[in-house]
Amino acid sequence: MKKYLAFCLSALLILSLTTGCGSPAEETESSVPESSQSEVSRTESSVESSEESSEEESQESSESSVESTPDPDPSSESSTVPAGSDVGASFFDDAVFIGDSISLRLTMYCQANPDALGKAQFLTAGSLGSGNALWDENSQDAVFPTYNGQVVTLQDGVQKSGAKKVFIMLGMNDVGLYGVEGARDNMETLIGLILEKSPNVTIYVQSMTPMLTTHQLKSLNNPNIEAYNKLLREMCAEHGWNFVDVASVMKESDGGLIPAYCSDGGDGGMGMHFTNEGAVAWVNYLRTHVS
């Protein structure tokens, strides 16, 4: 069933790209208007939410299924990168970003604004998850990004990019399917595969960003996203990886995504994809929370 869902996702939205910020060769993608991207988000959201019944979609957050996780080990806080001075765009010249459709907005923003994250490269694809990225690369149901026009596994893409820093954010296509612990385990396995081929890269795990409070689903909801992020923080502390809490600047006081940062908050939208304003907040946080 999981592979069938992922097949539907990738069939309707395979929006993959690997690019350096502001690269002239990628002007076609970078010039896509925000209204078009919002339509992409709405289309994708209607597919990715197919795992939930219509009844589940109408449930309030208080009725959502929230997984119980142990309180985080206080020592895990040490893995969270604290605020610092702006490192500048050039810090990201040797970085590669891995992500799903949430990160596609960041990709496009960087293409249009090369002074944002320098020459950072992107391995991003709609419907990508740490779970389906682990499937057999010859499977038609697997989801992979492209590098220089060629479909690649994430571990191969990182190796080919020559990056020294890997920023990864995945979860929107995992938490509802695998649960918070299963999603964390998949992330841990995926990073292990990346390090097998690129043992000297520095790992930065970005927290999964929240949803609008009006768009909570039974399994994919802000309480479960928060529980997942706690597990990611603990995982980073255990392995010596960096945890970059991007979600912390995307929330309102109730924990929901700031509406101005959301591009698909209308009927039929998932309430979790970003506007350019959200991308600006993302970039600003990264540039002050990486060292």
Disulfide bonds with the S-S distance in Angstrom:
none
